Amino acid sequence: MAEPKAAAEQAAKAVAEMSFEEALGELEAIVQKLERGQLDLESSIQAYERGTALRAHCAEKLRQVQLRVEKLTVDREGNAQLQPFEAQ
């Protein structure tokens, strides 16, 4: 089953250039195709490899955002303070 040209170009887009939303959307599409058995063996391997790269990219994007997030806390005197986000 041949992909339309636009879909093929999107699939060829460098993972590093993708936004989080683009990468997650493509990753979800790959998972659906793999779960449904819509790909032959070679295509499945390529999709899995691309999916692994997309997952790593999404994880890195989330890590970068996490580093930028600050949480608002209130001290004992009731003053608001910003503190770095701490993963639990």
Rosetta silent file (secondary structure, phi, psi, omega in degrees, C-alpha in Angstrom):
SEQUENCE: MAEPKAAAEQAAKAVAEMSFEEALGELEAIVQKLERGQLDLESSIQAYERGTALRAHCAEKLRQVQLRVEKLTVDREGNAQLQPFEAQ
SCORE:     score description
SCORE:     0.000 S_00000001
   1 L     0.000  114.684 -177.955    0.000    0.000    0.000 S_00000001
   2 L   -81.990  140.101  177.265    1.718    3.209   -1.174 S_00000001
   3 L   -82.858  148.935  172.269    1.489    6.333    0.935 S_00000001
   4 L   -61.858  155.300 -176.036    0.418    9.613   -0.634 S_00000001
   5 H   -57.143  -42.740 -179.238    3.332   11.918   -1.405 S_00000001
   6 H   -62.370  -40.758  179.053    2.474   14.395    1.393 S_00000001
   7 H   -67.259  -38.312  178.579    2.362   11.609    3.978 S_00000001
   8 H   -65.542  -39.704  178.309    5.682   10.232    2.741 S_00000001
   9 H   -66.020  -40.048  177.501    7.283   13.666    3.014 S_00000001
  10 H   -62.502  -42.224 -179.510    5.946   14.073    6.568 S_00000001
  11 H   -64.834  -30.498 -179.070    7.332   10.663    7.499 S_00000001
  12 H   -82.244  -10.763 -178.791   10.722   11.658    6.103 S_00000001
  13 L   -58.738  135.951 -179.535   10.829   14.878    8.140 S_00000001
  14 L   -61.372  131.976 -178.742   13.751   14.904   10.519 S_00000001
  15 H   -57.749  -39.814 -177.692   12.631   14.029   14.029 S_00000001
  16 H   -62.564  -22.587 -179.389   14.785   16.808   15.498 S_00000001
  17 H   -87.372   -7.707 -173.283   12.802   19.396   13.514 S_00000001
  18 L   -84.093  147.957  170.601    9.435   18.223   14.841 S_00000001
  19 L   -76.445  167.505  177.064    7.379   19.841   17.544 S_00000001
  20 H   -57.721  -45.312 -177.120    6.264   17.686   20.443 S_00000001
  21 H   -63.968  -40.854  177.832    2.753   17.537   19.004 S_00000001
  22 H   -63.517  -47.025 -178.275    3.946   16.489   15.541 S_00000001
  23 H   -63.644  -43.345  179.723    6.196   13.775   16.951 S_00000001
  24 H   -64.651  -41.540  178.077    3.509   12.454   19.289 S_00000001
  25 H   -61.232  -44.442  179.050    0.947   12.395   16.480 S_00000001
  26 H   -67.282  -39.283  178.638    3.240   10.437   14.199 S_00000001
  27 H   -61.310  -43.117  177.669    4.177    8.089   17.038 S_00000001
  28 H   -61.393  -40.744  179.106    0.491    7.388   17.713 S_00000001
  29 H   -64.490  -40.421  178.691   -0.074    6.658   14.008 S_00000001
  30 H   -63.711  -45.206  179.864    2.880    4.238   13.967 S_00000001
  31 H   -59.505  -43.465  179.235    1.595    2.423   17.050 S_00000001
  32 H   -60.955  -44.983  179.902   -1.837    2.031   15.452 S_00000001
  33 H   -62.786  -42.022 -179.980   -0.351    0.607   12.247 S_00000001
  34 H   -66.749  -42.830  179.882    1.833   -1.825   14.196 S_00000001
  35 H   -64.421  -34.184 -178.209   -1.037   -2.923   16.444 S_00000001
  36 H   -85.962   -5.513 -179.673   -3.312   -3.512   13.458 S_00000001
  37 L    67.605   33.173 -175.856   -0.674   -5.459   11.543 S_00000001
  38 L   -84.260   -2.210 -175.564   -0.937   -3.087    8.590 S_00000001
  39 L  -118.980  147.978  173.074    2.772   -3.237    7.733 S_00000001
  40 L   -74.458  174.782 -173.819    4.968   -5.942    6.265 S_00000001
  41 H   -57.727  -49.422 -178.059    7.996   -7.095    8.253 S_00000001
  42 H   -63.281  -43.244  178.219   10.523   -4.649    6.778 S_00000001
  43 H   -65.315  -35.682  177.558    8.128   -1.721    7.116 S_00000001
  44 H   -63.660  -41.761  179.121    7.370   -2.772   10.682 S_00000001
  45 H   -64.464  -45.382  178.706   11.057   -2.707   11.569 S_00000001
  46 H   -63.381  -40.759  179.197   11.484    0.734    9.992 S_00000001
  47 H   -65.147  -40.836  178.525    8.360    2.010   11.756 S_00000001
  48 H   -62.357  -44.548  178.844    9.610    0.632   15.078 S_00000001
  49 H   -62.740  -43.458  178.049   12.972    2.350   14.626 S_00000001
  50 H   -65.774  -40.468  177.716   11.286    5.647   13.737 S_00000001
  51 H   -60.698  -39.200  177.389    8.920    5.227   16.664 S_00000001
  52 H   -62.851  -42.615  177.910   11.866    4.756   19.005 S_00000001
  53 H   -65.913  -40.263  178.625   13.412    8.001   17.732 S_00000001
  54 H   -65.015  -41.288  179.038   10.080    9.816   18.076 S_00000001
  55 H   -62.567  -43.808  178.688    9.624    8.550   21.637 S_00000001
  56 H   -63.715  -40.226  178.861   13.098    9.724   22.606 S_00000001
  57 H   -62.972  -45.541  178.685   12.423   13.111   20.994 S_00000001
  58 H   -62.494  -42.347  179.532    9.148   13.507   22.905 S_00000001
  59 H   -62.426  -40.163  179.000   10.840   12.526   26.168 S_00000001
  60 H   -67.561  -41.406  177.272   13.569   15.121   25.582 S_00000001
  61 H   -60.085  -43.484  178.478   11.029   17.826   24.756 S_00000001
  62 H   -64.202  -39.826  178.420    9.188   17.050   27.995 S_00000001
  63 H   -62.098  -42.245  178.913   12.449   17.114   29.951 S_00000001
  64 H   -62.683  -41.817  178.858   13.266   20.542   28.518 S_00000001
  65 H   -66.180  -41.490 -179.806    9.848   21.866   29.482 S_00000001
  66 H   -58.476  -38.566  179.399   10.146   20.363   32.945 S_00000001
  67 H   -66.616  -26.396 -178.131   13.384   22.277   33.472 S_00000001
  68 H   -88.655  -16.285 -176.582   11.599   25.526   32.586 S_00000001
  69 L   -76.282  137.621  174.038    8.603   24.987   34.835 S_00000001
  70 E  -121.067  149.427  177.838    8.552   26.733   38.149 S_00000001
  71 E  -110.474  146.865 -179.710    6.142   26.094   40.919 S_00000001
  72 E   -92.958  125.394  177.659    4.536   28.738   43.060 S_00000001
  73 E  -125.298  164.448  178.024    4.813   28.154   46.790 S_00000001
  74 E  -120.524  127.834  178.766    3.821   30.153   49.825 S_00000001
  75 L   -80.310 -179.095 -176.194    6.231   30.614   52.714 S_00000001
  76 L   -62.097  -25.821  179.165    5.253   30.714   56.405 S_00000001
  77 L   -87.146   -1.189  179.502    4.575   34.440   56.209 S_00000001
  78 L    87.786   11.039  178.940    2.178   33.962   53.287 S_00000001
  79 L   -85.868  135.099  177.741    4.551   35.385   50.659 S_00000001
  80 E   -75.887  139.131  178.681    4.497   33.777   47.210 S_00000001
  81 E  -138.449  144.297  173.966    7.800   32.402   45.979 S_00000001
  82 E   -95.166  134.082  177.347    8.866   30.719   42.759 S_00000001
  83 E  -130.109  151.481  177.198   10.905   27.546   43.090 S_00000001
  84 E   -60.298  148.877  176.719   12.354   25.243   40.435 S_00000001
  85 L   -66.286  137.252  176.789   10.207   22.275   39.504 S_00000001
  86 L  -121.112  118.372  177.754   11.248   19.090   41.310 S_00000001
  87 L   -69.111  141.584  179.733   10.325   15.767   39.752 S_00000001
  88 L  -106.702    0.000    0.000    8.954   13.280   42.242 S_00000001
